[in-house]
Amino acid sequence: MQTTDAGAANLMVVAEALAGIALVKAAVDGIKSTIGTAKDISTIASDIDALFQGSDEVQKKASKKSGVRLGDQFGVDTVAKEIVNQRLAAEALREVAAMCDLRFGHGTWASILAERQKRIQIQREAQAKAIKEAKIKHDEMMEGLKAALIVSGVVAMAIGLFVFFMVSVAGAIGIA
């Protein structure tokens, strides 16, 4: 069976969505199996990370349409899967929120979300700062390169003029 590029792209998008929702389901299953015996939240932290990652993948898949044919983007099957997967991910987040709050006390999930948002914001700021610093460094390097090229040009012109005058003087006095 031969697949077209558009068909392969559509299969890839569907696989990405399935990977996202499968990650959400696996994370919820992991949390359900260990939350009853968990001494603290760190016991289920990796499952919570997987839950957030899977949920983010589902959201990104729903908002990212590049490389997919127009008919595949707006087809009822694709739209229905995206909506159902988004709702399943949201439901899983609510379910885990309730389990965490019941097990570790009211407000635990809100604290987790607040800390996650704070860390995401810090990461974004650090990335923006790194990009800005890289741009400044690049601009400084380009200015230095421009200055070096100008100095090199002036030196080359001076040497050229010196040679020209030497040849002219030599020709004028009959040496050449």
MOGIQUI-V899056 format. One record per residue. N is the residue number from 0. RES is the residue in three letters. PSI is psi in whole degrees, -180 to 180 (999 if undefined). OMEGA is omega as a letter, one per 20 degrees, with the letter a starting at -180 (none if undefined). Layout:
n,res,psi,omega
N,RES,PSI,OMEGA
N,RES,PSI,OMEGA
//
This chain:
n,res,psi,omega
0,MET,129,a
1,GLN,138,r
2,THR,144,r
3,THR,168,r
4,ASP,-42,r
5,ALA,-40,r
6,GLY,-40,r
7,ALA,-40,r
8,ALA,-41,r
9,ASN,-42,r
10,LEU,-38,r
11,MET,-43,a
12,VAL,-44,r
13,VAL,-41,r
14,ALA,-40,r
15,GLU,-43,r
16,ALA,-42,r
17,LEU,-37,r
18,ALA,-42,r
19,GLY,-50,a
20,ILE,-33,r
21,ALA,-38,r
22,LEU,-41,r
23,VAL,-49,a
24,LYS,-43,r
25,ALA,-39,r
26,ALA,-44,r
27,VAL,-43,r
28,ASP,-43,r
29,GLY,-42,r
30,ILE,-44,r
31,LYS,-38,a
32,SER,-23,a
33,THR,-12,a
34,ILE,-31,a
35,GLY,-32,a
36,THR,3,a
37,ALA,131,r
38,LYS,-35,r
39,ASP,175,a
40,ILE,-24,a
41,SER,-23,r
42,THR,-34,a
43,ILE,12,a
44,ALA,-42,a
45,SER,-35,r
46,ASP,-36,r
47,ILE,-41,r
48,ASP,-44,r
49,ALA,-37,r
50,LEU,-48,r
51,PHE,-42,a
52,GLN,-47,r
53,GLY,-42,r
54,SER,-42,r
55,ASP,-40,r
56,GLU,-41,r
57,VAL,-44,r
58,GLN,-44,a
59,LYS,-41,a
60,LYS,-39,a
61,ALA,-29,a
62,SER,-10,a
63,LYS,123,a
64,LYS,7,a
65,SER,144,r
66,GLY,3,a
67,VAL,140,r
68,ARG,153,a
69,LEU,-42,r
70,GLY,-35,r
71,ASP,-32,a
72,GLN,-40,a
73,PHE,7,r
74,GLY,148,a
75,VAL,-40,a
76,ASP,-47,a
77,THR,-47,a
78,VAL,-44,a
79,ALA,-44,r
80,LYS,-43,a
81,GLU,-46,a
82,ILE,-46,r
83,VAL,-44,r
84,ASN,-39,r
85,GLN,-42,a
86,ARG,-39,r
87,LEU,-41,r
88,ALA,-43,r
89,ALA,-40,r
90,GLU,-42,r
91,ALA,-41,r
92,LEU,-43,r
93,ARG,-40,a
94,GLU,-45,r
95,VAL,-37,r
96,ALA,-46,r
97,ALA,-43,r
98,MET,-43,a
99,CYS,-43,r
100,ASP,-38,r
101,LEU,-41,a
102,ARG,-41,a
103,PHE,3,r
104,GLY,151,a
105,HIS,136,r
106,GLY,-6,a
107,THR,-48,a
108,TRP,-40,r
109,ALA,-38,r
110,SER,-41,r
111,ILE,-47,a
112,LEU,-42,a
113,ALA,-43,r
114,GLU,-39,r
115,ARG,-46,r
116,GLN,-39,r
117,LYS,-45,r
118,ARG,-38,r
119,ILE,-43,r
120,GLN,-42,r
121,ILE,-42,r
122,GLN,-43,r
123,ARG,-43,r
124,GLU,-41,r
125,ALA,-41,r
126,GLN,-43,r
127,ALA,-41,r
128,LYS,-43,r
129,ALA,-40,r
130,ILE,-43,r
131,LYS,-44,r
132,GLU,-39,r
133,ALA,-39,r
134,LYS,-43,r
135,ILE,-44,r
136,LYS,-43,r
137,HIS,-45,r
138,ASP,-42,r
139,GLU,-42,r
140,MET,-41,r
141,MET,-39,r
142,GLU,-43,r
143,GLY,-40,r
144,LEU,-42,r
145,LYS,-46,a
146,ALA,-43,r
147,ALA,-41,r
148,LEU,-40,r
149,ILE,-47,r
150,VAL,-44,r
151,SER,-40,r
152,GLY,-43,r
153,VAL,-44,r
154,VAL,-44,r
155,ALA,-41,r
156,MET,-40,r
157,ALA,-44,r
158,ILE,-43,r
159,GLY,-45,r
160,LEU,-40,r
161,PHE,-47,r
162,VAL,-42,r
163,PHE,-47,r
164,PHE,-37,r
165,MET,-43,r
166,VAL,-41,r
167,SER,-45,r
168,VAL,-42,r
169,ALA,-39,r
170,GLY,-35,a
171,ALA,-35,a
172,ILE,-2,r
173,GLY,17,r
174,ILE,-35,a
175,ALA,999,none
//
